C-alpha cells in the first residue's frame, strides 16, 4: 500500500533548501522561488527572480547547483526545471537583439574606417 504523499510538506522542505541558496543569489541581485512541485514526476519547478530572471546562466545554475542540492536534501525531488515566464523570455530576446545590434554597429564603424583609409 502506497502511503499518501504530503505535497505541502515536500514544498516546505524544498523552500528550506532554497533559503540556503538565496544569500548567494542576492549578492548578484537575484533570488529563487518554488513555483510548484509535481508529486507524480518528482519535478520541482523554480523561478529565477530579480537579476537572475532572464540571465543566460540561470538554466546552468539550476541544473548544476540548485538541482544537486534539492535532490540531495529532499529525496522526493528527482529533477528541477526552470520556469521561464514570458517576461523573462522577452528580456532574454531583447538582450540578444541589443547585443546583435551592438555588433552590427561596430562592424559598420570598422567598414567606415577602412573606406576612409582607402581614400
PEGIHU-V537862 format. One record per backbone hydrogen bond with DSSP energy under -1.0 kcal/mol. NH is the residue of the N-H (numbers start at 1). CO is the residue of the C=O. Records with the same first field share a line. If there is no record, write none. Layout:
NH=CO + CO
//
This chain:
7=5
10=6
11=7
12=8
13=9
14=10
15=11
16=12
17=13
18=14
19=15
22=18
24=21
25=21
26=22
27=23
28=25
29=26
30=25
31=49
33=47
35=45
36=45
38=43
42=38
44=79
45=36
46=81
47=33
49=31
51=29
52=49
53=50
55=52
58=55
61=57
62=58
63=59
64=60
65=61
66=61
67=62
69=65
70=66
71=67
72=68
73=69
74=70
77=74
78=42
79=42
81=44
83=46
89=85
90=86
91=87
92=88
93=89
94=90
95=91
96=92
97=93
98=94
99=95
100=96
101=97
102=98
103=99
104=100
105=101
106=102
107=103
108=104
109=105
110=106
111=107
112=108
113=109
114=110
115=111
116=112
117=113
118=114
//
